[in-house]
Amino acid sequence: MESLEGLVGSYLAVTRTRKQDLADAVGCSLITFNKKLRGDSDLTITDARRLARAMGKSCDEICHLAP
């Protein structure tokens, strides 16, 4: 099973997007965004929706992979 961190990493590699851009889309700092991806901080439903929108994914796909 893929992790949210892996999905984001793949997305960044394919689209050549910066992780900071996704953190901005979620509305948090890069440090907080990394913590959310690792499961060290909670990924809220609002965070998941914003991340899904930024990545062109469904909220279900993001929530399913969230730690």
Residue pairs with C-beta under 8 A, 6 or more apart in sequence:
1 65
2 65
3 65
3 67
4 37
4 43
4 62
4 65
4 66
4 67
5 37
5 38
7 55
7 57
7 61
7 62
7 65
8 19
8 22
8 37
8 51
8 55
11 17
11 22
11 55
12 18
12 19
12 22
19 30
19 33
19 34
20 30
21 54
22 33
22 51
22 54
22 55
23 29
23 30
23 32
23 33
25 50
25 51
25 53
25 54
26 33
26 36
26 47
26 50
26 51
26 54
27 47
27 50
28 36
28 47
32 41
35 41
36 42
36 43
36 47
37 43
37 67
38 67
39 66
39 67
43 51
43 62
43 66
43 67
45 59
45 63
48 59
48 62
48 63
48 66
49 59
51 57
51 62
52 58
52 59
52 61
52 62
55 62
